[in-house]
């Protein structure tokens, strides 16, 4: 059977998959079963921070797996504790404690539990301070907590009754946020840069409003940095990239990560500011695999490599190159290149779509463009019906960036109305 046939017969069809299967990769390059070469500007959806098969990960995996792959969280795990130390000292630059999970959705579930538990501990079992204000167009994962928090109807359909207590406001709408937050608010949860929802960056004003409301209503600020964190925007923390030129700073009470922190090895985490850490004591939360010796060792190696290779600062120059190249094309099809660092979205105007664009097709313009890029040997990722994401590895070279952008230019030209 072909890989496609095997998939169709044996794998649950929860994904619309492109008909290609990769056998190996190196850095930003990938090869499929037929030997065809691709450039990967998707990084497994913002996961492969260091590209494919990076030698430092291979070495960390080989060495650690020869010693100890797994050990229960019933015991001390040196690598887990060192990774947690790195997160507090280097990324957060604040005292706090970290819990390790296997994915982003689980990390967010942990943050939701933290917010509820803190209200319970402070106000007692009958407290009504349980609501979590989140944003429309957000994405927080596929667990029952994650889909309740997510501000997109499509992920919730068919799964009622949902976890109650989530209120969604339009992203970057300060008035709507003020109207939604009150004494019943346990936390405000948001992605500083929305990924799946189409690449939308929080405005400094929105973050400032979040900060003011925390002070007014004694709620927590929780940032979901699963997609935008750990270097992708040019800083360890995306909200710091947003506020880089601002006089104002915001410090969240809890942060979640996954994706890029493991460079492809499954790991997620959430960090809690020291003053709230005691709300999740023994028996309140757990994960069999979370923060295993292998996962922690590899993630620490990935993050230390991002630091050693100064990838955060290199991201800003690469962002400039991508923006300039795409905007210099002056294609009316492109309405905007938005986002931060190497988490960029190219937004399209359907009015100017033509050529290869099939308005009758079952898939939207973004997927049609992604499929054509794939034919031409470039992986990019859709983000909603009219946005394509460019999220290459943080260490992509300028030469490969230019090669990929040339493919994109060729493809986009084919989708322009003549
Ligand atoms: C912002 C954000 N949060 C949470 C998740 C869920 O992460 P995972 O798929 O690892 O559960 C994602 C995944 O795309 C995400 O982008």
Boltz pocket constraint, residues with backbone or C-beta under 6 A from the ligand:
constraints:
  - pocket:
      binder: B
      contacts: [[A, 102], [A, 103], [A, 104], [A, 105], [A, 106], [A, 108], [A, 139], [A, 140], [A, 141], [A, 142], [A, 191], [A, 193], [A, 195], [A, 196], [A, 224], [A, 225], [A, 226], [A, 227], [A, 228], [A, 258], [A, 259], [A, 268]]
      max_distance: 6.0
